Amino acid sequence: MTNSADPPERHIYLDAAASTAVRPEALEAMLPLFSQHFGNPSAHHAGGRASAEALAEARETVAEVLGARAEEVVFTSGGTESINAAIKGVAFAQREAGAGAHVVTSAVEHHAVLHSMHYLERFGFEVEIVPVDEHGVADPAAIAAAVRDDTVLVSVMYANNEVGTVQPLPAIVEAVRERQRAIGRPIPFHTDAVQAAASLPLDVDTLGVDLLSLSGHKFGGPKGVGLLYIRRGVPFLEQTSGGGQERQRRSGTENVPGAAGFATALKLAQAEREAFAERTSTLRDRLRDGLALALPGARLNGHPSQRLPHNLHLCFDGIEGESLVGALDEIGVECSAGAACTSATWEPSHVLLAMGVPLELAIGSVRMSLTPELGEADIDYVVERLPSLVARLREAGAPVLP
């Protein structure tokens, strides 16, 4: 066992789904806006104009990547704010217009979506949560069947942040559009695309979505900046009031350096997504196959092929995921547990439970999300060391379920 006081033999980062390093190109775009061109973009002087121009350039860059209009791009503080604003902003605007108070989503959404939906319930909205299959896939027909005459919003994620399953989003959107045509009025469709930017296309017309949320630090941009795309004409009630920035949709002085870093990173991520997918999927499959041989009882979660290329989510019976994450950290491997626990209460992943994973397996889940910078030696190191850690934890005794 590694002494916690000793430095680990190496550092292997397998938590890209949680956050990524800022790309040098993004940092380069940001630095002058901290120290040289730092004026408030709303100010009517040279410094303000320089910031406003940088912000406008970032907005145009993002719009080009999304196949959108610049005025449809709203910069936010991150994915959570973008999701909250999309769901609450559209739902309240639609109800105010008399369209209804019913919203639809899937059972495997990020908590930012599900908690926003439950927030709406406090104000009289009815939330319909549609089940998924054993791979975490939402059936387009089931989503469409949940749409009613008084439905004001549908929100289904693009790719799952835990198990990596990629939803058949265009098919889901089209099924909802068929119901929309039968009902005879528009029903805005939002997608949480936070996990998608590094490896999946983001053209909003191809996807068919009306609202789309992103977060900069998932694809080489800075933390603290996100994006909400709002298709022109979609009813929206601002959730942050003040000076009327972002075309009255999100007040507050804009994070100009963040927007510049976000735009630079997003453009590069989308340009390189095929190479990213090829590299990370090769490494992921090496890791998956190696662990399958060493630990034949390990369970792969998520769709076997319709998944993010850099995501590997596994369950190990007889252990607790947080303990395995801690043991891996001691040897220099950083990843995430698929379930959180405290000393008193188990909190298994709602995503795994929605997929029908048994509780005793769900608490032993680990998510490994790769970057292209990893090498085969890094993968082999994990394959070599992880089985003995699992065996040690099993010898210590299985976690006691409530």
Phi, psi and chi 1 to 4 in degrees:
 res  aa     phi    psi   chi1   chi2   chi3   chi4
   1 MET       -  137.6  176.8  176.8  175.2      -
   2 THR   -72.0  130.5  -57.5      -      -      -
   3 ASN   -68.4  129.3 -171.2  -44.3      -      -
   4 SER   -61.9  -19.0   59.2      -      -      -
   5 ALA   -81.6  -18.2      -      -      -      -
   6 ASP   -84.0  141.7  -63.1  -27.5      -      -
   7 PRO   -68.6  143.8   24.4  -33.3      -      -
   8 PRO   -65.5  158.4   22.1  -31.9      -      -
   9 GLU   -63.2  -33.1  -62.7  176.1   26.9      -
  10 ARG  -155.3  172.0   59.5  172.8   72.4 -151.0
  11 HIS  -121.4  117.1  175.5 -131.5      -      -
  12 ILE  -124.5  115.5  -59.5  172.7      -      -
  13 TYR   -95.0  115.4 -173.1   69.4      -      -
  14 LEU  -124.4   43.7  -61.9  176.7      -      -
  15 ASP  -135.9   39.4 -154.2   16.1      -      -
  16 ALA   -66.0  -23.7      -      -      -      -
  17 ALA   -68.1  -24.1      -      -      -      -
  18 ALA   -84.3  -44.1      -      -      -      -
  19 SER  -169.6  156.6 -162.6      -      -      -
  20 THR  -127.2  161.4   59.1      -      -      -
  21 ALA   -69.9  147.0      -      -      -      -
  22 VAL   -68.2  128.6  175.3      -      -      -
  23 ARG   -65.2  143.9  -64.1 -176.6   63.2  128.6
  24 PRO   -55.8  -37.5  -23.6   32.5      -      -
  25 GLU   -65.4  -36.8  -58.4   92.4  -23.8      -
  26 ALA   -68.8  -42.8      -      -      -      -
  27 LEU   -62.1  -41.2 -177.7   60.7      -      -
  28 GLU   -61.2  -37.8 -176.8  179.4   -3.3      -
  29 ALA   -69.9  -28.6      -      -      -      -
  30 MET   -82.9  -39.1  -66.1  170.0   67.2      -
  31 LEU   -54.7  -46.1  -72.9  176.5      -      -
  32 PRO   -62.8  -24.3  -19.7   32.2      -      -
  33 LEU   -82.1   -8.7  -60.6  168.6      -      -
  34 PHE   -87.6  -34.2  -76.0  116.1      -      -
  35 SER  -121.7  -28.4   55.6      -      -      -
  36 GLN  -103.0  -51.1  -64.4  171.8 -107.1      -
  37 HIS  -113.1   71.3  -52.0  -63.4      -      -
  38 PHE  -104.4    6.6   55.4   85.3      -      -
  39 GLY   -63.5  156.8      -      -      -      -
  40 ASN   -68.2  125.9 -170.6  -46.4      -      -
  41 PRO   -65.1  -10.4   19.7  -30.5      -      -
  42 SER   -92.1   -6.3  -63.0      -      -      -
  43 ALA   -76.4  145.6      -      -      -      -
  44 HIS   -98.6   60.9  -60.9  -71.0      -      -
  45 HIS  -149.7  178.1   50.3   57.7      -      -
  46 ALA   -58.7  -43.0      -      -      -      -
  47 GLY   -63.8  -40.0      -      -      -      -
  48 GLY   -65.9  -40.2      -      -      -      -
  49 ARG   -64.9  -36.8  -72.6 -168.3  -64.6  -85.8
  50 ALA   -63.4  -41.9      -      -      -      -
  51 SER   -66.4  -41.4  -71.8      -      -      -
  52 ALA   -62.9  -37.7      -      -      -      -
  53 GLU   -66.8  -40.4  -70.6  170.8    3.8      -
  54 ALA   -64.3  -39.3      -      -      -      -
  55 LEU   -66.2  -42.8 -176.3   63.2      -      -
  56 ALA   -63.9  -38.8      -      -      -      -
  57 GLU   -64.9  -41.3 -178.3  179.2  -12.6      -
  58 ALA   -63.3  -40.2      -      -      -      -
  59 ARG   -65.6  -41.6 -158.8 -177.3  -52.9  -81.8
  60 GLU   -64.2  -40.2  -70.6  -76.6   -4.9      -
  61 THR   -61.9  -46.6  -62.8      -      -      -
  62 VAL   -63.7  -43.7  169.5      -      -      -
  63 ALA   -60.1  -39.7      -      -      -      -
  64 GLU   -63.9  -41.0 -176.8  178.1  -10.1      -
  65 VAL   -63.6  -40.4  170.2      -      -      -
  66 LEU   -83.4  -10.1  -61.0 -179.0      -      -
  67 GLY    68.8   35.3      -      -      -      -
  68 ALA  -119.5  177.5      -      -      -      -
  69 ARG   -89.3  147.5  -58.7  176.4  178.4   88.6
  70 ALA   -59.3  -35.9      -      -      -      -
  71 GLU   -71.8   -8.2   61.3  -92.4   21.7      -
  72 GLU   -91.5   -0.7  -64.0  172.6  -39.7      -
  73 VAL   -99.6  123.5  172.4      -      -      -
  74 VAL  -118.8  122.4  178.6      -      -      -
  75 PHE   -84.8  137.9  -73.5  111.9      -      -
  76 THR  -130.8 -171.6   69.7      -      -      -
  77 SER   -87.6   -3.4   65.0      -      -      -
  78 GLY   154.8 -176.8      -      -      -      -
  79 GLY   -63.2  -39.0      -      -      -      -
  80 THR   -62.0  -46.3  -66.2      -      -      -
  81 GLU   -64.6  -41.7 -176.2 -168.2  -17.7      -
  82 SER   -59.4  -44.2  -64.5      -      -      -
  83 ILE   -65.9  -47.0  -69.9  166.8      -      -
  84 ASN   -58.2  -45.9  -86.3 -104.3      -      -
  85 ALA   -64.0  -42.0      -      -      -      -
  86 ALA   -61.7  -50.9      -      -      -      -
  87 ILE   -69.8  -50.4  -68.7  171.0      -      -
  88 LYS   -71.8  -41.2  -62.3  171.6 -173.9  177.0
  89 GLY   -61.8  -42.7      -      -      -      -
  90 VAL   -75.5  -42.8  170.4      -      -      -
  91 ALA   -61.2  -47.0      -      -      -      -
  92 PHE   -68.6  -38.1  -77.1  116.8      -      -
  93 ALA   -65.2  -41.1      -      -      -      -
  94 GLN   -65.8  -43.2  -72.3  -84.6   72.3      -
  95 ARG   -65.9  -39.1 -173.4  172.7   68.9  175.0
  96 GLU   -60.5  -32.0 -171.8  174.5  -87.4      -
  97 ALA   -84.1   -1.2      -      -      -      -
  98 GLY    85.9   15.5      -      -      -      -
  99 ALA   -77.9  -23.6      -      -      -      -
 100 GLY   137.3 -170.3      -      -      -      -
 101 ALA  -149.5   45.0      -      -      -      -
 102 HIS  -125.0  131.2  177.1 -106.5      -      -
 103 VAL  -128.4  152.7  -69.9      -      -      -
 104 VAL  -127.8  138.5  176.6      -      -      -
 105 THR  -151.5 -178.3 -168.3      -      -      -
 106 SER  -106.3  166.1   84.3      -      -      -
 107 ALA   -78.0   -8.6      -      -      -      -
 108 VAL  -112.5   19.2  -67.7      -      -      -
 109 GLU   -69.4  159.6  -59.3  -65.7  -47.5      -
 110 HIS   -61.4  152.1 -170.7  -81.9      -      -
 111 HIS   -59.0  -26.9  -83.0  134.7      -      -
 112 ALA   -60.5  -35.2      -      -      -      -
 113 VAL   -75.7  -53.1  170.6      -      -      -
 114 LEU   -63.9  -40.9  -66.0  176.1      -      -
 115 HIS   -68.8  -33.4  -70.3  176.7      -      -
 116 SER   -65.0  -39.8  -67.1      -      -      -
 117 MET   -62.9  -44.6  -67.1  -69.3 -176.4      -
 118 HIS   -67.5  -30.5  -66.0  -41.9      -      -
 119 TYR   -60.7  -41.8  175.7   89.7      -      -
 120 LEU   -61.9  -33.7  -68.6  177.6      -      -
 121 GLU   -59.9  -31.4  -71.3 -179.7  -43.5      -
 122 ARG   -65.1  -17.6  -64.0  165.4   54.3 -171.2
 123 PHE  -111.9   21.3  -65.5   88.3      -      -
 124 GLY    93.1    3.8      -      -      -      -
 125 PHE   -78.0  151.8  -75.4   84.7      -      -
 126 GLU  -105.4  125.1 -173.7  177.9   -9.9      -
 127 VAL  -108.3  128.4  176.5      -      -      -
 128 GLU  -112.4  118.8 -171.4  149.5   -4.7      -
 129 ILE  -105.6  116.4  -60.7  177.6      -      -
 130 VAL   -90.2  130.7  179.8      -      -      -
 131 PRO   -65.3  164.7  -19.1   32.1      -      -
 132 VAL  -122.6  173.1  -64.0      -      -      -
 133 ASP   -86.7 -172.8   68.9   12.1      -      -
 134 GLU   -67.5  -14.4   68.9  -86.5   18.6      -
 135 HIS   -99.0    0.4  -60.6  -52.9      -      -
 136 GLY    85.4   17.3      -      -      -      -
 137 VAL   -93.5  132.2  178.2      -      -      -
 138 ALA   -87.6  132.2      -      -      -      -
 139 ASP   -79.1  122.3  178.8   11.4      -      -
 140 PRO   -52.9  -40.2  -26.9   35.2      -      -
 141 ALA   -65.3  -36.8      -      -      -      -
 142 ALA   -69.1  -39.8      -      -      -      -
 143 ILE   -63.4  -46.0  -63.4  -68.3      -      -
 144 ALA   -63.9  -37.1      -      -      -      -
 145 ALA   -66.3  -24.1      -      -      -      -
 146 ALA   -78.4  -15.9      -      -      -      -
 147 VAL   -74.3  131.5  174.2      -      -      -
 148 ARG  -119.9  176.9  -51.4 -174.1  -37.4 -157.1
 149 ASP   -61.3  -27.8  -70.6   -8.5      -      -
 150 ASP  -103.5   14.6   60.8  -17.3      -      -
 151 THR   -71.3  131.4  -59.4      -      -      -
 152 VAL  -113.7   -9.7  -64.2      -      -      -
 153 LEU  -164.2  140.5  175.9   70.7      -      -
 154 VAL  -121.8  132.9  176.8      -      -      -
 155 SER  -131.9  114.4 -177.0      -      -      -
 156 VAL  -132.3  130.5  177.6      -      -      -
 157 MET   -69.0  158.3   68.8 -167.3  -24.2      -
 158 TYR   -81.5  -49.3 -164.7  174.3      -      -
 159 ALA  -143.0  139.7      -      -      -      -
 160 ASN   -77.0  136.2 -172.0  -96.0      -      -
 161 ASN   -74.5  -19.0   53.1  -65.7      -      -
 162 GLU   -97.6  -63.0  -68.4 -170.8   32.9      -
 163 VAL   -94.4   -7.3  -59.6      -      -      -
 164 GLY    82.4    2.4      -      -      -      -
 165 THR   -62.0  131.8  -65.4      -      -      -
 166 VAL   -96.3  124.1  177.0      -      -      -
 167 GLN   -76.7  150.1  -61.7  -67.3   -8.1      -
 168 PRO   -75.9   67.4   29.7  -35.4      -      -
 169 LEU   -59.3  -49.1 -166.3   59.0      -      -
 170 PRO   -57.6  -36.9  -26.2   36.3      -      -
 171 ALA   -68.9  -38.5      -      -      -      -
 172 ILE   -65.1  -45.0  -65.6  173.2      -      -
 173 VAL   -61.4  -43.8  173.7      -      -      -
 174 GLU   -64.1  -38.5  179.8   52.6   34.3      -
 175 ALA   -63.6  -38.9      -      -      -      -
 176 VAL   -68.0  -37.4  170.3      -      -      -
 177 ARG   -63.8  -36.2  -64.8  -64.2 -179.9 -128.7
 178 GLU   -62.4  -42.8  -70.5 -177.8   11.5      -
 179 ARG   -64.9  -38.7  -75.1  -73.2  -65.4  128.9
 180 GLN   -59.9  -44.4  170.6 -176.1  -59.5      -
 181 ARG   -64.8  -36.4  -71.5 -171.3  -76.3  -89.5
 182 ALA   -68.5  -36.1      -      -      -      -
 183 ILE   -74.3  -34.9  -67.9  169.7      -      -
 184 GLY    94.8   19.3      -      -      -      -
 185 ARG  -153.7  157.1   62.8  171.0  177.4   80.7
 186 PRO   -66.7  143.9  -18.5   31.0      -      -
 187 ILE  -126.9  104.0  -59.9  173.6      -      -
 188 PRO   -57.7  142.3  -25.2   35.3      -      -
 189 PHE  -121.1  122.7 -166.1  107.8      -      -
 190 HIS  -110.2  144.0  165.9 -102.3      -      -
 191 THR  -130.4  135.8 -169.1      -      -      -
 192 ASP   -82.4  105.3  162.8   13.6      -      -
 193 ALA  -106.8   21.3      -      -      -      -
 194 VAL   -56.2  -38.7  166.6      -      -      -
 195 GLN   -87.7   -1.6  -69.4  -68.6  -26.0      -
 196 ALA   -93.7  -22.3      -      -      -      -
 197 ALA   -62.4  -30.4      -      -      -      -
 198 ALA   -75.6  -21.0      -      -      -      -
 199 SER  -139.3   -6.9   59.1      -      -      -
 200 LEU  -122.4  148.5  -61.5  175.4      -      -
 201 PRO   -67.8  147.7   22.9  -32.0      -      -
 202 LEU  -120.8   13.3  -64.8  176.7      -      -
 203 ASP   -63.2  118.8 -175.1  -83.2      -      -
 204 VAL   -69.7  -29.0  -67.6      -      -      -
 205 ASP   -73.8  -38.1  -73.3  -23.3      -      -
 206 THR   -64.4  -41.5  -59.4      -      -      -
 207 LEU   -71.5  -32.1  -64.8  173.9      -      -
 208 GLY    86.1    8.9      -      -      -      -
 209 VAL   -84.7  158.4  -61.4      -      -      -
 210 ASP  -100.5  -25.8  -58.0  -58.1      -      -
 211 LEU  -139.4  142.0  -56.8  105.6      -      -
 212 LEU  -145.9  134.3  179.6  143.6      -      -
 213 SER  -113.3  139.4  -60.8      -      -      -
 214 LEU  -137.0  160.7  -68.3  172.4      -      -
 215 SER  -135.0  129.5 -174.9      -      -      -
 216 GLY   -61.4  -37.1      -      -      -      -
 217 HIS   -79.4    3.5   69.2  106.9      -      -
 218 LYS   -88.4   -9.9  -54.6  -63.6 -172.9  179.0
 219 PHE  -140.7   32.7   50.6   83.1      -      -
 220 GLY    93.4    8.7      -      -      -      -
 221 GLY   -95.7  179.5      -      -      -      -
 222 PRO   -80.2  159.6   29.6  -35.1      -      -
 223 LYS   -73.3  158.7  -64.3  178.1  180.0   65.6
 224 GLY    83.7   13.0      -      -      -      -
 225 VAL  -143.0  134.8   60.7      -      -      -
 226 GLY  -140.2 -173.8      -      -      -      -
 227 LEU  -142.0  142.3  172.2  138.2      -      -
 228 LEU  -126.4  117.9  173.7   57.6      -      -
 229 TYR   -88.3  128.8  159.0   76.3      -      -
 230 ILE  -126.2  111.7  -51.4  175.2      -      -
 231 ARG   -59.6  139.5 -172.7  179.2  -65.9  -82.8
 232 ARG   -57.1  132.4 -173.9  167.3   63.9  178.3
 233 GLY    95.8  -10.8      -      -      -      -
 234 VAL   -73.8  127.9  170.0      -      -      -
 235 PRO   -60.9  134.2  -19.7   31.3      -      -
 236 PHE  -152.3  128.3 -177.5   80.7      -      -
 237 LEU  -108.7  118.0 -178.1   64.1      -      -
 238 GLU   -58.8  143.8   77.6  -81.4    2.1      -
 239 GLN  -103.2  -11.0  -61.1  -59.6  -65.9      -
 240 THR  -127.3  111.2  -53.7      -      -      -
 241 SER  -102.0  154.0  -57.5      -      -      -
 242 GLY   165.4 -115.9      -      -      -      -
 243 GLY   -83.0   -2.1      -      -      -      -
 244 GLY    82.5   19.3      -      -      -      -
 245 GLN   -65.2  169.3  -70.6   89.7  -14.2      -
 246 GLU    54.0   45.6  -63.8  -63.0  -66.3      -
 247 ARG    54.5   43.9  -65.6  178.8  177.7  -95.9
 248 GLN    69.9   10.5  -54.1  -71.7  -26.0      -
 249 ARG  -102.9  -15.2  -65.2  165.2  -60.5 -172.1
 250 ARG  -160.8   91.9 -163.7  -93.1 -173.5 -176.5
 251 SER   -72.9  158.5  -68.6      -      -      -
 252 GLY   123.4  142.4      -      -      -      -
 253 THR   -56.9  128.9  -59.8      -      -      -
 254 GLU   -69.0  146.1  -61.0   92.3  -18.6      -
 255 ASN   -83.7   84.1  177.7   -0.2      -      -
 256 VAL   -65.3  -47.4 -180.0      -      -      -
 257 PRO   -59.0  -41.0  -22.1   33.1      -      -
 258 GLY   -61.7  -42.7      -      -      -      -
 259 ALA   -62.5  -41.2      -      -      -      -
 260 ALA   -65.3  -43.1      -      -      -      -
 261 GLY   -66.3  -40.1      -      -      -      -
 262 PHE   -59.5  -50.9  179.4  104.0      -      -
 263 ALA   -62.6  -42.5      -      -      -      -
 264 THR   -63.0  -46.5  -60.1      -      -      -
 265 ALA   -65.9  -39.9      -      -      -      -
 266 LEU   -65.5  -43.5 -178.1   64.0      -      -
 267 LYS   -60.1  -44.4 -177.6  176.3 -179.5  178.2
 268 LEU   -68.7  -41.4  -69.7  169.4      -      -
 269 ALA   -61.7  -42.2      -      -      -      -
 270 GLN   -70.7  -33.9  -79.2  -71.6  -73.8      -
 271 ALA   -68.2  -29.3      -      -      -      -
 272 GLU  -105.3    8.2  -61.0  169.1    1.3      -
 273 ARG   -63.6  -34.1   58.9 -175.8  170.7   81.7
 274 GLU   -67.7  -41.9  -68.7 -176.7    3.3      -
 275 ALA   -66.2  -39.0      -      -      -      -
 276 PHE   -59.6  -47.4  173.9   93.9      -      -
 277 ALA   -63.8  -41.7      -      -      -      -
 278 GLU   -65.4  -45.0 -179.3  178.2   -1.9      -
 279 ARG   -68.5  -49.8  173.5   62.6  177.4  167.3
 280 THR   -71.0  -34.3   56.8      -      -      -
 281 SER   -67.9  -34.5   63.0      -      -      -
 282 THR   -63.8  -45.4  -61.7      -      -      -
 283 LEU   -66.5  -42.1  -66.6  170.5      -      -
 284 ARG   -61.2  -42.9  179.8 -156.9   61.4 -162.5
 285 ASP   -66.6  -34.4  -68.3  -10.7      -      -
 286 ARG   -63.8  -42.6 -175.0 -176.8 -175.4   95.5
 287 LEU   -66.8  -45.4  178.5   58.8      -      -
 288 ARG   -60.3  -48.8  178.9 -160.7   63.1 -159.4
 289 ASP   -66.8  -38.9  -64.8  -15.6      -      -
 290 GLY   -64.9  -42.7      -      -      -      -
 291 LEU   -71.0  -32.5  -68.2  176.5      -      -
 292 ALA   -63.2  -36.4      -      -      -      -
 293 LEU   -73.1  -40.9  -73.0  173.1      -      -
 294 ALA   -78.6  -30.4      -      -      -      -
 295 LEU  -133.1   76.2  -69.9  161.4      -      -
 296 PRO   -61.3  -17.5   18.7  -31.0      -      -
 297 GLY   -86.2   -4.0      -      -      -      -
 298 ALA   -66.3  140.9      -      -      -      -
 299 ARG  -107.0  127.9  170.3 -177.2  173.4  134.7
 300 LEU   -83.3  129.5  174.3   68.1      -      -
 301 ASN  -106.5  148.2  -60.4  -55.0      -      -
 302 GLY    95.3  173.3      -      -      -      -
 303 HIS   -67.7  136.5 -163.6  -78.9      -      -
 304 PRO   -64.0  -28.1   19.1  -30.5      -      -
 305 SER  -127.7  -31.8   58.9      -      -      -
 306 GLN   -86.5   68.8 -170.7  176.6  -56.4      -
 307 ARG  -145.9  163.4   65.3 -174.1  -59.7  125.1
 308 LEU   -60.5  139.3  -67.1  171.8      -      -
 309 PRO   -68.2  -21.7   25.0  -35.3      -      -
 310 HIS  -103.8    7.0   65.7  -57.1      -      -
 311 ASN  -102.7  132.4  175.4  -73.3      -      -
 312 LEU  -133.9  117.1 -177.1   65.4      -      -
 313 HIS  -122.2  120.3 -165.2  -76.4      -      -
 314 LEU  -127.9  150.1  -61.1  169.5      -      -
 315 CYS  -114.2  137.8  -76.1      -      -      -
 316 PHE  -121.3  123.8  -56.7   94.5      -      -
 317 ASP   -74.0  150.6   64.6  -74.7      -      -
 318 GLY    81.9    7.1      -      -      -      -
 319 ILE  -135.7  173.8   68.5  165.3      -      -
 320 GLU  -114.9  130.0 -165.9  -87.0  -48.3      -
 321 GLY   -57.4  -40.6      -      -      -      -
 322 GLU   -61.2  -36.7  -75.4  -75.8   -4.8      -
 323 SER   -66.2  -39.0  -62.9      -      -      -
 324 LEU   -67.7  -39.5 -179.1   55.7      -      -
 325 VAL   -60.4  -41.8  167.9      -      -      -
 326 GLY   -64.5  -40.6      -      -      -      -
 327 ALA   -66.4  -39.0      -      -      -      -
 328 LEU   -65.3  -39.0  -74.8  166.4      -      -
 329 ASP   -60.4  -35.3 -172.0   40.2      -      -
 330 GLU   -63.3  -26.1  -69.8 -178.6    1.2      -
 331 ILE  -105.2   15.4   62.6  168.5      -      -
 332 GLY    89.4   15.3      -      -      -      -
 333 VAL  -110.0  120.4  179.4      -      -      -
 334 GLU  -107.3  121.0  -62.1  178.5   -5.0      -
 335 CYS  -147.9 -169.9   62.0      -      -      -
 336 SER  -125.5  150.1  -67.8      -      -      -
 337 ALA   -82.1  146.3      -      -      -      -
 338 GLY   -86.3   -0.6      -      -      -      -
 339 ALA  -147.0  142.2      -      -      -      -
 340 ALA  -104.4  146.6      -      -      -      -
 341 CYS  -142.5  151.1  107.5      -      -      -
 342 THR  -114.0  178.5   65.8      -      -      -
 343 SER   -65.8  -20.9   59.2      -      -      -
 344 ALA  -108.9  -25.1      -      -      -      -
 345 THR  -137.5  129.4  -53.3      -      -      -
 346 TRP   -82.1  138.8  -67.2  110.4      -      -
 347 GLU  -130.8   77.8  -63.2  179.2    1.9      -
 348 PRO   -66.2  155.1   25.4  -34.9      -      -
 349 SER   -58.9  128.6  160.3      -      -      -
 350 HIS   -64.7  -27.7   70.8  -77.8      -      -
 351 VAL   -66.1  -48.2  172.5      -      -      -
 352 LEU   -64.3  -41.6  -64.5 -178.0      -      -
 353 LEU   -64.7  -37.4  -64.0 -176.0      -      -
 354 ALA   -65.2  -26.8      -      -      -      -
 355 MET   -85.6   -1.7  -66.6  163.3   50.8      -
 356 GLY    85.6   15.3      -      -      -      -
 357 VAL   -71.3  129.5  177.5      -      -      -
 358 PRO   -59.2  146.6  -22.9   33.2      -      -
 359 LEU   -56.1  -41.7  178.2   60.2      -      -
 360 GLU   -65.5  -23.4   60.2  -88.9   18.9      -
 361 LEU   -88.1  -37.7  -81.5  178.4      -      -
 362 ALA   -58.9  -35.6      -      -      -      -
 363 ILE   -74.7  -11.9   61.9  173.0      -      -
 364 GLY  -105.8   34.9      -      -      -      -
 365 SER   -99.3  148.7   59.6      -      -      -
 366 VAL  -138.2  136.2  173.0      -      -      -
 367 ARG  -108.0  126.8 -179.4 -171.2   67.9 -173.3
 368 MET  -118.3  122.1  -58.9  179.0 -173.0      -
 369 SER  -126.2  124.1   41.4      -      -      -
 370 LEU   -98.1  161.3  -71.4   66.2      -      -
 371 THR  -118.4  156.4   67.7      -      -      -
 372 PRO   -66.0  -18.3  -18.3   30.8      -      -
 373 GLU   -74.6  -14.6  -67.6   76.4   23.5      -
 374 LEU   -65.9  152.6  -68.0  166.2      -      -
 375 GLY  -113.5  169.0      -      -      -      -
 376 GLU   -62.2  -32.6  -68.4 -177.5   -5.0      -
 377 ALA   -65.1  -34.6      -      -      -      -
 378 ASP   -64.4  -44.6  -62.9  -42.6      -      -
 379 ILE   -62.5  -45.2  -58.9  -57.1      -      -
 380 ASP   -64.7  -33.3  -65.9  -16.3      -      -
 381 TYR   -61.6  -44.9  176.2   82.2      -      -
 382 VAL   -65.2  -44.6  177.3      -      -      -
 383 VAL   -60.7  -37.1  170.7      -      -      -
 384 GLU   -72.2  -39.3  176.9 -173.7  -15.6      -
 385 ARG   -93.2  -31.4  -57.1  -64.7  -65.7  -86.7
 386 LEU   -63.0  -42.5 -170.6  144.4      -      -
 387 PRO   -56.5  -39.9  -28.0   37.9      -      -
 388 SER   -68.2  -31.6   62.3      -      -      -
 389 LEU   -67.7  -42.3  -62.0  179.3      -      -
 390 VAL   -61.8  -43.9  170.9      -      -      -
 391 ALA   -62.0  -41.0      -      -      -      -
 392 ARG   -63.5  -42.1 -169.2 -174.6   81.9 -159.5
 393 LEU   -68.1  -35.8  -68.1  171.5      -      -
 394 ARG   -66.9  -38.1  -76.2  172.2  173.9  164.6
 395 GLU   -64.1  -30.8  -70.3  174.0    3.9      -
 396 ALA   -71.8  -14.9      -      -      -      -
 397 GLY   112.5  138.6      -      -      -      -
 398 ALA   -67.9  147.2      -      -      -      -
 399 PRO   -62.9  145.9   22.7  -33.0      -      -
 400 VAL   -87.0  121.7  178.2      -      -      -
 401 LEU   -81.4  149.3  -59.2  178.6      -      -
 402 PRO   -68.5      -   23.4  -31.8      -      -
